[in-house]
């Protein structure tokens, strides 16, 4: 059987202390690279994964002439903890897990990413931290936690702190999945097919806009009906994921907050104000959980931020537009603008 990780790298972090408590004797961070690192290591783009995704799911936008141009840049996709490739409930031994699975935060993710970039490649600074959804949360964490290490940030359909309304959505997903009869209060005793299918159907109502459904755009994607779309797209997507990993990543998402660390101690305004990178905040105009209003509130507090909403009816999925070329073109041009933009950071 072929290795599902293919040519991906694996970075080992021994005795890795987690922000929420506990130590992993041997955490591992799986990553994939694209393009060539230049001599002065100045052409690095970091592209963290999003909810439920592994690097093969999101690498479509990397390549010569694509949104992230690997003919010019060295693109690194680190798989976040909990996604099934890096350390996750599905690949940690029962001895390590003990009772409940470990809780991962984005502080853990970006701390591990920074170490991997330095220790494996000698990289000290990013030309761009690019991310969609939970990837955008990680990009913004980089900007606040390591402000001297990031020249530019593209936060696509994501916020620096998960909002209360977003938490309502996520808690609903958790409730749906854990009502499956195979949930025993701590783990699943068998594959929760009923829960995973319901999870996908609930997610479908949040990830795409009312206008998307009103215009029947799912028919343009090759589906024959709304039911066909829900079954072959949404149910199928989550049936291939490990349910404990899905719960782990939900917890990471719920806890996302760039100020929840020893540097800022809960002061979101201060943490946003310390982001020195040239930053594009790029929401979808029709996102139902990373809303444009929430993104704009944060953008106004970042010194060098520009607000660049995507004019779209594709909802949250506009930030990962593998099947809608208009939004692809918008992101291609926006990222080209950002990469050519000059910084005007004040002296520190």
C-alpha positions as CSV (number, residue, x, y, z in Angstrom):
1,X,0.0,0.0,0.0
2,X,1.3,3.4,-0.9
3,X,2.1,6.0,1.8
4,X,-0.8,8.4,2.0
5,X,1.6,11.2,2.9
6,X,3.6,10.7,-0.3
7,X,6.6,13.1,-0.4
8,X,5.4,15.1,2.7
9,X,7.9,15.9,5.4
10,X,7.5,15.0,9.0
11,X,8.9,17.2,11.8
12,X,9.2,15.7,15.3
13,X,8.8,17.8,18.4
14,X,9.8,15.9,21.5
15,X,8.2,16.6,24.8
16,X,5.9,19.2,23.2
17,X,4.0,21.2,25.8
18,X,0.5,22.1,24.8
19,X,-1.0,25.5,25.6
20,X,-4.2,23.9,27.1
21,X,-2.1,21.6,29.3
22,X,-0.3,18.3,29.0
23,X,2.8,17.2,27.1
24,X,3.1,15.1,24.0
25,X,6.2,12.9,24.3
26,X,6.6,13.0,20.5
27,X,4.4,15.4,18.5
28,X,4.7,15.4,14.8
29,X,4.0,18.1,12.2
30,X,3.5,16.9,8.6
31,X,4.1,19.4,5.9
32,X,4.4,19.6,2.1
33,X,6.6,22.1,0.1
34,X,6.3,23.4,-3.4
35,X,8.7,25.4,-5.5
36,X,12.3,26.3,-4.6
37,X,13.7,28.2,-1.6
38,X,15.9,31.0,-2.8
39,X,19.4,31.6,-1.5
40,X,18.4,34.3,1.0
41,X,15.3,32.5,2.1
42,X,13.1,35.5,1.3
43,X,10.5,33.9,-0.9
44,X,8.6,31.8,1.7
45,X,4.8,31.5,1.7
46,X,3.2,29.7,4.6
47,X,-0.2,28.2,3.9
48,X,-1.8,26.4,6.9
49,X,-4.6,24.0,6.5
50,X,-8.3,24.7,7.2
51,X,-11.0,22.8,9.0
52,X,-11.2,19.1,8.0
53,X,-8.6,19.6,5.3
54,X,-5.3,17.9,4.6
55,X,-2.7,19.4,2.3
56,X,-3.8,17.4,-0.8
57,X,-7.2,19.0,-0.4
58,X,-6.0,22.6,-0.6
59,X,-2.9,22.4,-2.8
60,X,-4.9,23.1,-6.0
61,X,-4.2,26.8,-5.7
62,X,-0.4,26.3,-5.6
63,X,1.6,26.1,-8.8
64,X,3.2,28.1,-11.5
65,X,0.9,31.1,-12.3
66,X,-1.7,30.1,-9.7
67,X,-2.9,32.0,-6.7
68,X,0.2,31.0,-4.8
69,X,2.9,31.0,-7.6
70,X,5.4,28.2,-6.9
71,X,7.5,29.4,-9.8
72,X,8.4,32.4,-7.7
73,X,7.8,31.4,-4.1
74,X,8.6,28.5,-1.8
75,X,5.2,27.5,-0.5
76,X,4.9,25.4,2.7
77,X,1.6,23.8,3.8
78,X,1.8,22.6,7.4
79,X,-1.0,20.3,8.4
80,X,-2.6,21.6,11.6
81,X,-2.8,19.4,14.7
82,X,-5.9,17.3,14.7
83,X,-6.3,16.9,10.9
84,X,-5.2,13.3,10.8
85,X,-1.8,13.9,9.2
86,X,-0.1,15.8,12.0
87,X,-0.6,14.6,15.6
88,X,-4.3,13.9,16.0
89,X,-6.6,11.7,18.0
90,X,-6.6,9.2,15.1
91,X,-2.9,8.6,15.2
92,X,-1.9,9.1,18.9
93,X,-1.5,5.9,20.8
94,X,-3.9,5.0,23.6
95,X,-1.1,5.3,26.1
96,X,-0.5,8.9,25.0
97,X,-4.2,9.7,25.0
98,X,-4.8,8.2,28.4
99,X,-8.3,9.7,29.1
100,X,-9.6,12.5,26.9
101,X,-7.7,13.4,23.7
102,X,-5.3,16.4,24.0
103,X,-6.7,19.9,23.2
104,X,-4.8,21.7,20.5
105,X,-4.8,25.4,20.0
106,X,-3.5,27.7,17.2
107,X,-0.7,28.7,19.6
108,X,0.4,25.1,19.4
109,X,0.1,25.1,15.6
110,X,2.1,28.2,14.9
111,X,4.7,27.5,17.6
112,X,5.4,24.1,15.9
113,X,5.3,25.7,12.5
114,X,7.9,28.3,13.5
115,X,10.2,25.6,14.9
116,X,9.8,23.5,11.7
117,X,10.6,26.3,9.4
118,X,13.7,27.3,11.4
119,X,15.1,23.9,12.2
120,X,14.4,22.2,8.8
121,X,14.9,25.1,6.4
122,X,16.7,27.9,8.3
123,X,13.7,30.2,7.6
124,X,13.4,33.2,9.9
125,X,10.8,35.3,8.0
126,X,7.8,34.8,5.9
127,X,7.1,36.8,2.7
128,X,3.4,35.9,3.2
129,X,1.3,34.0,5.7
130,X,-1.8,33.0,3.6
131,X,-4.8,31.1,5.0
132,X,-8.4,30.4,4.5
133,X,-10.9,29.9,7.4
134,X,-8.9,28.2,10.2
135,X,-5.8,28.8,8.1
136,X,-6.6,32.5,8.2
137,X,-6.8,32.2,12.0
138,X,-3.3,30.7,12.0
139,X,-2.0,33.4,9.7
140,X,-3.2,36.1,12.0
141,X,-1.7,34.3,15.0
142,X,1.6,34.5,13.2
143,X,1.2,38.2,12.8
144,X,0.5,38.8,16.5
145,X,2.8,36.3,18.1
146,X,5.8,36.8,15.8
147,X,5.3,40.3,14.4
148,X,8.9,40.6,13.2
149,X,8.7,37.3,11.2
150,X,5.9,38.1,8.8
151,X,6.0,40.6,6.0
152,X,2.5,40.1,4.7
153,X,-0.7,38.4,5.7
154,X,-3.7,37.3,3.6
155,X,-6.5,36.3,6.0
156,X,-9.2,34.8,3.7
157,X,-12.6,34.3,5.3
158,X,-11.3,34.2,8.9
159,X,-11.1,36.2,12.1
160,X,-8.5,36.6,14.8
161,X,-10.9,35.6,17.5
162,X,-13.8,33.2,17.0
163,X,-17.0,35.2,17.6
164,X,-19.9,34.0,19.8
165,X,-22.2,33.5,16.8
166,X,-19.5,31.4,15.2
167,X,-19.3,29.3,18.4
168,X,-23.0,28.7,18.2
169,X,-22.5,27.2,14.8
170,X,-19.6,25.0,16.0
171,X,-21.4,23.8,19.1
172,X,-24.3,22.8,16.9
173,X,-22.0,20.7,14.8
174,X,-20.5,19.1,17.9
175,X,-24.0,18.4,19.3
176,X,-25.1,16.8,16.0
177,X,-22.1,14.5,15.8
178,X,-22.2,13.4,19.4
179,X,-25.9,12.5,19.3
180,X,-24.9,9.5,17.1
181,X,-25.7,6.2,19.0
182,X,-22.1,5.1,18.8
183,X,-20.9,8.1,21.0
184,X,-20.3,6.9,24.6
185,X,-19.6,10.2,26.2
186,X,-15.8,10.2,25.5
187,X,-15.3,8.5,22.1
188,X,-17.0,6.6,19.3
189,X,-17.4,2.9,19.7
190,X,-17.9,2.5,15.9
191,X,-18.0,4.7,12.9
192,X,-20.8,7.2,13.5
193,X,-22.3,7.2,9.9
194,X,-25.6,8.7,11.0
195,X,-23.8,11.5,12.9
196,X,-21.3,12.2,10.1
197,X,-24.1,12.5,7.5
198,X,-26.1,14.8,9.7
199,X,-22.9,16.8,10.4
200,X,-22.5,17.4,6.7
201,X,-26.1,18.5,6.1
202,X,-25.9,21.0,8.9
203,X,-22.6,22.3,7.6
204,X,-24.0,22.8,4.1
205,X,-26.6,25.3,5.4
206,X,-23.8,27.5,6.9
207,X,-21.0,27.2,4.4
208,X,-23.0,28.5,1.4
209,X,-25.2,31.5,1.2
210,X,-29.0,31.8,0.8
211,X,-28.4,33.2,-2.7
212,X,-26.3,30.2,-3.7
213,X,-29.2,27.9,-3.0
214,X,-31.8,30.3,-4.4
215,X,-29.9,30.4,-7.7
216,X,-29.5,26.5,-7.7
217,X,-25.7,26.9,-8.3
218,X,-25.1,23.3,-7.1
219,X,-26.6,22.3,-10.5
220,X,-23.7,24.0,-12.2
221,X,-21.3,21.7,-10.3
222,X,-22.7,18.5,-11.9
223,X,-25.2,17.6,-9.2
224,X,-28.7,16.6,-10.4
225,X,-30.7,18.0,-7.4
226,X,-30.3,19.6,-4.0
227,X,-30.5,16.1,-2.4
228,X,-27.8,14.8,-4.7
229,X,-25.6,17.8,-3.7
230,X,-26.1,17.1,0.0
231,X,-25.3,13.4,-0.3
232,X,-22.4,13.4,-2.8
233,X,-20.7,16.6,-1.7
234,X,-21.4,17.2,2.0
235,X,-22.2,13.8,3.4
236,X,-19.4,12.2,1.4
237,X,-16.9,14.8,2.5
238,X,-17.3,14.1,6.2
239,X,-17.8,10.4,5.9
240,X,-14.2,10.1,4.9
241,X,-13.0,11.9,8.0
242,X,-12.2,10.6,11.5
243,X,-14.9,11.8,13.9
244,X,-12.6,12.3,16.8
245,X,-10.4,14.5,14.6
246,X,-13.4,16.5,13.6
247,X,-14.2,17.1,17.3
248,X,-10.5,18.0,17.9
249,X,-10.5,20.6,15.2
250,X,-13.8,22.0,16.4
251,X,-12.3,22.6,19.8
252,X,-9.2,24.4,18.2
253,X,-11.6,26.6,16.2
254,X,-13.7,27.5,19.2
255,X,-10.6,28.5,21.2
256,X,-9.0,30.6,18.4
257,X,-8.0,34.0,19.8
258,X,-4.8,35.7,19.0
259,X,-4.9,37.5,22.4
260,X,-5.2,34.3,24.4
261,X,-1.6,33.9,25.3
262,X,1.1,35.2,27.7
263,X,1.9,38.1,25.4
264,X,-1.5,39.7,25.3
265,X,-3.5,38.1,28.2
266,X,-6.9,38.5,26.5
267,X,-6.4,42.0,25.1
268,X,-7.6,41.6,21.5
269,X,-7.2,45.3,20.6
270,X,-3.6,45.2,21.7
271,X,-2.8,42.0,19.8
272,X,-4.4,43.3,16.6
273,X,-2.5,46.5,17.0
274,X,0.9,44.7,17.2
275,X,0.5,43.1,13.8
276,X,3.1,44.9,11.7
277,X,2.7,43.0,8.5
278,X,1.0,44.4,5.5
279,X,-2.4,42.7,5.9
280,X,-5.3,42.0,3.6
281,X,-8.5,41.0,5.3
282,X,-10.4,39.2,2.6
283,X,-13.9,38.0,3.7
284,X,-16.6,36.7,1.5
285,X,-19.5,39.2,1.3
286,X,-21.9,36.4,2.0
287,X,-20.1,34.4,4.6
288,X,-22.5,33.4,7.4
289,X,-20.0,32.7,10.2
290,X,-16.9,34.6,9.4
291,X,-19.0,37.6,8.6
292,X,-17.8,40.7,6.7
293,X,-18.8,42.9,9.7
294,X,-16.8,40.8,12.1
295,X,-13.8,40.9,9.7
296,X,-14.1,44.6,9.2
297,X,-14.1,45.3,13.0
298,X,-10.8,43.5,13.3
299,X,-9.3,45.1,10.1
300,X,-9.8,48.5,11.6
301,X,-7.6,47.6,14.5
302,X,-4.6,46.3,12.4
303,X,-2.3,49.2,11.5
304,X,-1.5,48.2,7.9
305,X,-4.7,46.4,7.0
306,X,-6.8,46.7,3.9
307,X,-10.3,45.3,3.7
308,X,-10.8,43.4,0.4
309,X,-14.2,41.6,0.5
310,X,-14.9,39.0,-2.2
311,X,-18.0,40.0,-4.3
312,X,-19.7,36.6,-4.3
313,X,-22.7,34.6,-3.4
314,X,-20.7,31.5,-2.7
315,X,-20.6,32.1,1.0
316,X,-17.7,30.8,3.0
317,X,-16.6,28.6,0.1
318,X,-15.7,31.6,-1.9
319,X,-12.4,31.5,0.0
320,X,-11.5,28.1,-1.4
321,X,-12.9,28.5,-4.9
322,X,-11.7,25.4,-6.6
323,X,-14.9,25.2,-8.7
324,X,-15.8,28.9,-9.3
325,X,-13.4,30.8,-11.6
326,X,-14.7,34.3,-10.8
327,X,-13.6,34.0,-7.2
328,X,-10.4,32.4,-8.2
329,X,-9.6,35.4,-10.4
330,X,-10.4,37.7,-7.5
331,X,-8.0,36.0,-5.2
332,X,-5.3,35.7,-7.8
333,X,-5.3,39.4,-8.4
334,X,-5.7,40.3,-4.7
335,X,-2.7,38.2,-3.7
336,X,-0.7,39.6,-6.6
337,X,-1.5,43.1,-5.3
338,X,-0.5,42.1,-1.8
339,X,2.8,40.6,-2.8
340,X,3.7,43.7,-4.8
341,X,2.7,46.1,-2.0
342,X,5.3,48.0,-0.2
343,X,5.2,48.1,3.6
344,X,5.2,51.3,5.5
345,X,5.8,49.9,9.0
346,X,6.9,52.4,11.6
347,X,10.3,52.2,13.2
348,X,10.3,49.9,16.2
